[in-house]
Amino acid sequence: MGRKKRKRIDIADSGALSDLAFLLIIFFIVIAVFNVNKGFMLGLPKKNSTKIVNTLDIVKVKLENSGVLKIDDNPISVKELEDEISNLLNERPNLTFLLKIEPDVDYQSVVNVIEIVRKLEVENFSFSMIEASE
């Protein structure tokens, strides 16, 4: 009597790998949803829209590489900036805050200024990097 050879079952032929792959995909999708960092919520203007801003309502603040804040070339501390912007908002509710940042400024300094702007609920906020030629 001869023995029958058993056929080897190839793991790739079974449905177990596809089930496992499907479960891993679902797992990573679920994990990715819980790991969302919202950051700063910005209301961006629509494409090709224009907004007219009164030049008297613009406050230009410069943030230098050393971390020094300046309004109209006058140095100001972070606390003084908060008080100044708060006073200006009372006078001019349509205030536009323009922050010019030098290229090598410390990231935390930028975050501190943005935090003040958000805390005071300044609706019009803009920032840009200063070119080397400025």
Buried (B, 14 or more C-beta within 10 A) or exposed (E): EEEEEEEEEEEEEEEEEEEEEEEEEEEEEEEEEEEEEEEEEEEEEEEEEEEEBEEEBBBBBBBBEEBBBBBEEEEBEEEEBBEBBEEBBEEBEEBBBBBBBBEEBEEEBBEBBBEBBEEBEBEBBEBEEBEEEE
